[in-house]
Amino acid sequence: MTRPFLVLGLGNELFTDEGVGVVAARGFAERGLPGVEVVDGGTLGIALLPTVVDREAVLVFDAVVAADAEPGAIVVLEDADVRRGHRVLYSAHQLGISEVLAAADLAGAHIPRVAAVGMVPFSLETGYGISPEAAARIDAMVDHGVAIVERWRREVTVDA
């Protein structure tokens, strides 16, 4: 039996905007969508494997490196782009989500639906808490995440 949809916030709040994923996940949790488990994955890397196994869907919030985008830009990655790290999700957390998903596949626990919502950071300086500029963009990240989860719900209903 599959577990609820997972929303996973990644990042390190000790490096300012590297923590946007964790903050966005908290914002998502405040929306109170039923059937969704929200987890602060912090910098756990491969230790997240048991958390993602047996999920119908996993949505990741994280900082993202995008050379062609300005700080504050929201980047949405779907399935294959997340799995192969198409645009690198910023990783002070060593092993990223693409490695966790690959490990799940190797363990026979393929996750059918995967997406990531990232923000290009304004700052990666040492210091607790995200910058005011990044904080002003968190609602946009959460809105994208909610839209993805709502779409997945429709797909799962149709697939069932």
BAFI-3210 file (N, C-alpha, C; in Angstrom, 3 decimals, decimal comma, padded with zeros to 6 digits):
// residues 160
n [1|2|3|4|5|6|7|8|9|10|11|12|13|14|15|16|17|18|19|20|21|22|23|24|25|26|27|28|29|30|31|32|33|34|35|36|37|38|39|40|41|42|43|44|45|46|47|48|49|50|51|52|53|54|55|56|57|58|59|60|61|62|63|64|65|66|67|68|69|70|71|72|73|74|75|76|77|78|79|80|81|82|83|84|85|86|87|88|89|90|91|92|93|94|95|96|97|98|99|100|101|102|103|104|105|106|107|108|109|110|111|112|113|114|115|116|117|118|119|120|121|122|123|124|125|126|127|128|129|130|131|132|133|134|135|136|137|138|139|140|141|142|143|144|145|146|147|148|149|150|151|152|153|154|155|156|157|158|159|160]
n.u [000,842|000,534|001,949|000,880|000,992|004,147|005,639|008,615|010,895|013,999|017,292|019,594|019,274|021,239|022,724|021,617|019,691|019,877|018,220|015,625|013,961|013,148|011,735|009,708|008,406|007,312|005,505|003,840|002,749|001,158|-000,996|-002,634|-003,438|-005,239|-004,181|-001,494|001,811|004,108|007,535|010,439|013,301|015,782|019,213|019,580|020,071|020,899|019,833|017,184|015,939|014,197|012,011|010,981|010,273|007,763|005,892|003,289|003,708|006,194|007,050|009,456|010,902|013,426|016,532|017,798|020,217|020,625|021,994|021,027|019,071|017,673|018,318|015,801|014,104|011,646|011,837|010,497|010,621|010,001|009,389|011,551|013,549|014,036|014,852|017,262|018,712|018,623|018,587|020,606|019,689|020,392|023,017|024,172|023,886|025,220|024,589|022,040|018,485|018,073|019,822|018,732|016,252|017,144|018,280|015,966|014,683|016,507|016,068|013,686|011,468|010,108|009,040|006,141|005,384|007,115|008,330|009,899|010,153|011,940|013,971|016,043|018,709|019,166|021,191|023,887|025,251|026,765|024,596|021,711|018,450|016,387|016,901|015,292|014,380|014,152|012,265|010,028|009,322|008,496|005,725|005,065|006,534|005,221|002,619|003,061|003,764|001,376|-000,335|000,835|000,471|-002,327|-002,870|-001,700|-003,415|-005,762|-004,828|-004,237|-006,775|-007,961|-006,292|-006,893]
n.v [-001,179|002,222|005,160|008,427|011,326|012,924|015,851|017,395|019,302|020,662|021,674|024,005|025,966|027,485|028,675|031,021|031,672|029,072|027,647|027,898|025,826|024,369|026,325|026,851|024,374|024,405|026,509|025,296|023,261|024,781|025,298|023,128|020,815|017,840|014,383|014,627|014,384|016,377|016,930|018,003|017,771|018,770|018,516|015,833|014,016|010,862|009,532|010,020|008,072|005,953|007,575|008,359|006,014|003,883|005,819|007,452|009,851|012,437|015,611|018,080|020,791|023,177|025,048|026,203|025,884|027,869|028,956|030,586|032,152|034,737|035,712|034,704|033,704|031,295|027,885|025,131|021,718|018,669|015,184|013,410|015,369|015,971|013,498|013,034|015,202|017,513|020,424|021,561|020,922|022,893|021,901|021,745|019,669|017,373|014,426|014,560|014,871|013,485|011,326|009,992|009,240|007,547|005,532|004,569|003,500|001,436|-000,135|-001,209|000,380|002,321|005,639|006,918|009,608|012,597|015,769|019,008|022,121|024,929|027,703|030,246|031,254|034,335|034,862|033,062|033,223|032,633|032,387|032,463|031,922|032,960|035,388|038,652|039,155|036,587|035,538|036,958|035,624|033,097|032,387|032,196|029,942|028,005|028,166|027,114|024,509|023,602|023,602|021,558|019,289|019,207|018,651|016,093|014,708|014,648|013,064|010,628|009,873|009,467|007,436|005,386]
n.w [000,000|-000,823|000,664|001,903|-000,341|-000,548|000,589|000,498|002,137|001,465|002,458|004,034|006,668|007,819|005,939|004,798|002,050|001,121|002,593|001,581|000,679|002,931|004,312|002,445|002,466|005,035|004,678|002,795|004,377|006,057|004,438|004,673|003,129|002,641|002,914|002,413|003,391|005,034|005,214|006,853|005,383|005,593|005,568|005,093|002,981|001,606|003,750|003,667|002,249|003,430|003,955|001,488|000,218|-001,154|-001,919|-003,683|-004,863|-004,893|-003,946|-004,102|-002,409|-002,834|-002,925|-006,053|-008,625|-011,347|-014,080|-016,062|-014,938|-012,901|-009,460|-007,188|-009,092|-009,868|-010,327|-011,907|-011,924|-013,543|-013,223|-015,031|-015,222|-012,559|-011,591|-012,936|-012,202|-013,820|-013,784|-011,403|-008,149|-005,474|-003,414|-000,409|000,953|000,255|-000,991|-003,325|-004,084|-006,475|-006,304|-004,114|-005,181|-007,225|-005,683|-004,455|-006,691|-007,296|-005,095|-005,707|-005,359|-007,005|-007,535|-008,788|-009,463|-009,553|-008,661|-008,546|-006,930|-007,130|-005,997|-007,226|-005,338|-003,509|-001,745|-000,298|001,973|005,196|007,880|009,889|008,644|005,887|003,258|003,113|000,515|-000,612|001,141|000,372|-001,912|-001,267|-001,059|-003,775|-004,531|-002,968|-004,035|-006,625|-005,876|-004,639|-006,872|-008,393|-006,717|-006,604|-009,299|-009,459|-007,752|-009,280|-011,409|-010,101|-009,270|-011,751|-012,693|-010,937]
ca.u [000,000|001,333|001,755|000,405|001,924|005,181|006,246|009,900|011,671|015,432|018,128|020,291|018,916|022,421|023,324|020,575|018,695|019,968|017,121|014,289|013,148|012,572|010,744|008,569|007,662|006,495|004,391|002,932|002,047|000,140|-002,163|-003,485|-003,997|-005,360|-003,520|-000,123|002,721|005,174|008,703|011,639|014,404|017,032|020,403|019,722|020,589|020,481|019,064|015,765|015,410|012,990|010,917|010,394|009,859|006,333|005,069|002,685|004,252|007,093|007,316|010,609|011,220|014,854|017,205|018,199|021,227|020,196|022,865|020,274|017,949|017,994|017,930|014,369|013,339|011,092|012,103|009,695|011,164|009,111|009,848|012,888|014,506|014,387|015,557|018,640|019,356|018,742|019,084|021,072|019,132|021,564|023,241|025,146|023,497|026,011|023,804|020,786|017,253|018,166|020,471|017,759|015,273|017,822|018,389|014,622|014,478|017,328|015,447|012,397|010,418|009,981|008,004|005,574|005,271|008,134|008,528|010,621|009,973|013,127|014,187|017,428|018,957|019,737|022,382|024,269|026,149|026,506|023,690|020,426|017,250|016,469|016,926|013,957|014,002|013,694|011,028|008,937|009,020|008,090|004,336|005,058|006,980|004,151|001,529|003,442|003,683|-000,038|-000,870|001,348|-000,199|-003,721|-002,849|-001,449|-004,652|-006,657|-004,258|-004,377|-008,200|-008,213|-005,558|-007,425]
ca.v [000,000|003,436|006,145|009,708|012,154|013,499|017,136|017,325|020,542|020,415|022,857|024,300|027,325|028,189|029,332|031,936|031,208|027,631|027,100|028,218|024,619|024,045|027,368|026,630|023,202|024,871|027,269|024,321|022,595|025,715|025,252|022,074|019,898|016,483|013,309|015,026|014,454|017,350|016,561|018,836|016,862|019,456|018,111|014,408|013,262|009,477|009,090|010,230|006,929|005,353|008,550|008,449|004,691|003,545|007,006|007,647|011,089|013,210|016,984|018,601|022,217|023,353|026,084|025,624|026,595|028,053|030,008|031,457|032,761|035,731|035,352|034,821|032,992|030,006|026,861|023,927|020,557|017,516|013,808|013,030|016,426|015,828|012,224|013,093|016,424|018,369|021,679|021,065|021,429|023,308|020,860|021,730|018,441|016,324|013,659|015,240|014,094|012,564|010,109|009,305|008,612|006,427|004,457|003,995|002,650|000,232|-000,932|-001,691|001,255|003,442|006,618|007,259|011,046|013,374|017,134|019,892|023,553|025,549|029,133|030,669|032,028|035,680|034,839|031,786|033,580|032,011|033,169|031,781|032,542|033,360|036,832|039,236|039,001|035,203|035,381|037,535|034,717|031,784|032,097|031,770|028,541|027,187|028,129|026,128|023,188|023,251|023,286|020,237|018,261|019,130|017,921|014,688|014,130|014,348|011,941|009,410|009,529|008,931|006,171|004,366]
ca.w [000,000|-000,875|001,712|001,351|-001,099|000,299|000,266|001,171|002,129|001,593|002,577|005,274|007,068|008,307|004,776|004,320|001,079|000,896|003,379|001,048|000,543|004,230|004,599|001,540|002,949|006,165|004,096|002,197|005,476|006,558|003,553|005,221|002,141|003,173|002,169|002,101|004,530|004,814|006,003|006,786|005,084|005,911|004,813|005,389|001,846|001,393|004,921|003,350|001,497|004,029|003,927|000,143|-000,273|-001,206|-002,148|-004,999|-005,424|-004,050|-004,367|-003,383|-002,412|-002,579|-003,699|-007,332|-009,388|-012,736|-014,606|-016,967|-014,217|-011,884|-008,094|-006,933|-010,121|-009,461|-011,329|-011,686|-012,625|-013,516|-013,316|-015,497|-014,908|-011,139|-011,410|-013,441|-011,741|-015,004|-013,219|-010,119|-006,905|-004,708|-002,431|000,668|001,628|-000,347|-001,945|-003,577|-004,238|-007,615|-005,814|-003,259|-006,075|-007,891|-004,689|-004,309|-007,872|-007,128|-004,032|-006,195|-004,828|-007,939|-007,207|-010,093|-009,734|-008,864|-009,146|-007,633|-007,076|-006,565|-006,162|-007,348|-004,119|-003,527|-000,906|000,323|003,064|006,480|008,707|010,024|008,081|004,487|003,013|002,915|-000,898|-000,791|001,916|-000,416|-003,036|-000,753|-001,442|-005,184|-004,535|-002,400|-005,027|-007,653|-005,261|-004,470|-008,204|-008,776|-005,904|-007,066|-010,584|-009,149|-007,195|-010,417|-012,146|-009,314|-009,324|-013,087|-012,807|-010,023]
c.u [000,888|000,963|001,310|001,462|002,907|005,609|007,479|010,631|013,127|016,175|018,702|020,045|020,084|023,184|022,256|019,655|018,833|018,845|015,733|013,388|012,446|011,471|009,508|007,738|006,792|005,275|003,367|002,106|000,929|-001,111|-003,120|-004,128|-004,070|-004,608|-002,097|000,672|003,847|006,315|009,818|012,809|015,762|018,166|020,650|020,200|020,015|019,701|017,563|015,139|014,189|011,771|010,228|009,845|008,342|005,417|004,497|003,318|005,126|007,323|008,430|010,656|012,697|015,336|017,706|019,232|020,752|020,964|022,111|019,108|018,464|017,656|016,448|013,511|012,879|011,275|011,300|010,271|010,210|009,921|011,300|013,925|014,928|015,256|017,004|019,353|019,590|019,253|019,407|020,324|020,331|021,796|024,437|024,874|024,119|025,217|022,444|019,619|017,338|018,834|019,529|016,735|015,884|017,961|017,037|014,323|015,247|016,752|014,081|011,222|010,290|008,802|007,434|005,571|006,276|008,203|009,324|010,275|011,156|013,134|015,678|017,711|019,497|021,081|022,616|025,295|025,802|025,626|022,326|019,297|017,467|016,417|015,501|013,465|013,477|012,382|009,824|008,505|008,513|006,655|004,237|005,518|005,853|002,990|001,825|003,323|002,252|-000,640|-000,416|000,624|-001,652|-003,813|-002,630|-002,689|-005,630|-006,136|-004,438|-005,832|-008,524|-007,537|-006,187|-008,522]
c.v [001,243|004,380|007,461|010,387|012,767|014,844|017,239|018,656|020,231|021,733|023,029|025,755|028,107|028,878|030,162|031,254|029,750|026,937|027,353|026,994|024,242|025,052|027,186|025,431|023,576|025,654|026,354|023,650|023,479|025,732|024,132|021,149|018,488|015,474|013,625|015,056|015,422|017,023|017,573|017,882|017,476|019,076|016,613|013,550|011,856|008,924|009,297|009,043|006,288|006,284|008,579|007,126|004,513|004,762|006,973|008,857|011,786|014,568|017,523|020,118|022,349|024,614|025,429|026,515|026,663|029,237|031,019|032,161|033,716|035,198|035,631|034,122|031,646|029,039|025,619|022,818|019,394|016,236|013,600|014,095|016,375|014,588|012,289|014,381|017,405|019,762|021,321|021,736|021,699|022,339|021,133|020,453|017,214|015,514|014,315|014,291|013,141|011,255|009,303|008,581|007,424|005,251|003,790|003,065|001,339|-000,707|-001,477|-000,855|002,509|004,341|007,140|008,744|011,800|014,755|017,904|021,328|024,191|027,043|029,377|031,590|033,426|035,676|033,419|032,034|032,780|032,938|032,517|032,600|033,009|034,883|037,362|039,084|037,592|034,978|035,902|036,626|033,357|031,445|031,640|030,322|027,635|027,075|027,122|024,715|022,713|022,860|021,905|019,137|018,113|018,392|016,438|014,018|013,774|013,150|010,622|008,950|008,899|007,569|005,039|003,537]
c.w [000,000|000,263|001,080|000,482|-000,112|-000,265|001,143|001,028|002,374|001,763|003,957|005,635|007,658|007,177|004,064|003,315|000,674|001,666|002,819|000,925|001,827|004,580|003,715|001,993|004,150|005,665|003,457|003,283|006,023|005,686|003,946|004,202|002,719|002,297|001,771|003,394|004,174|005,771|005,765|006,610|005,329|004,997|004,945|004,224|001,757|002,584|004,709|002,620|002,146|003,996|002,569|-000,374|-000,152|-001,315|-003,557|-005,680|-004,396|-004,698|-003,477|-003,521|-002,066|-003,283|-004,984|-008,007|-010,829|-013,303|-015,453|-016,282|-013,146|-010,491|-007,870|-007,960|-009,557|-010,624|-010,962|-012,559|-012,469|-013,700|-013,745|-015,169|-013,439|-010,962|-011,888|-013,039|-012,865|-014,663|-011,785|-008,975|-006,014|-003,568|-001,545|001,442|000,965|-001,360|-002,092|-003,774|-005,421|-007,197|-004,915|-004,124|-006,814|-006,932|-004,466|-005,485|-007,734|-006,078|-004,451|-005,729|-005,690|-007,539|-008,523|-010,440|-008,873|-009,491|-008,106|-007,957|-006,366|-006,771|-006,300|-006,159|-004,389|-002,800|-000,391|001,418|004,317|007,299|008,723|009,412|006,656|004,370|002,860|001,476|-001,168|-000,055|001,136|-001,567|-002,575|-001,158|-002,893|-005,301|-004,073|-003,385|-006,132|-007,111|-005,091|-005,819|-008,662|-008,011|-006,324|-008,403|-010,345|-008,587|-008,302|-011,202|-011,403|-009,328|-010,671|-013,239|-012,003|-010,647]
res [m|t|r|p|f|l|v|l|g|l|g|n|e|l|f|t|d|e|g|v|g|v|v|a|a|r|g|f|a|e|r|g|l|p|g|v|e|v|v|d|g|g|t|l|g|i|a|l|l|p|t|v|v|d|r|e|a|v|l|v|f|d|a|v|v|a|a|d|a|e|p|g|a|i|v|v|l|e|d|a|d|v|r|r|g|h|r|v|l|y|s|a|h|q|l|g|i|s|e|v|l|a|a|a|d|l|a|g|a|h|i|p|r|v|a|a|v|g|m|v|p|f|s|l|e|t|g|y|g|i|s|p|e|a|a|a|r|i|d|a|m|v|d|h|g|v|a|i|v|e|r|w|r|r|e|v|t|v|d|a]
***
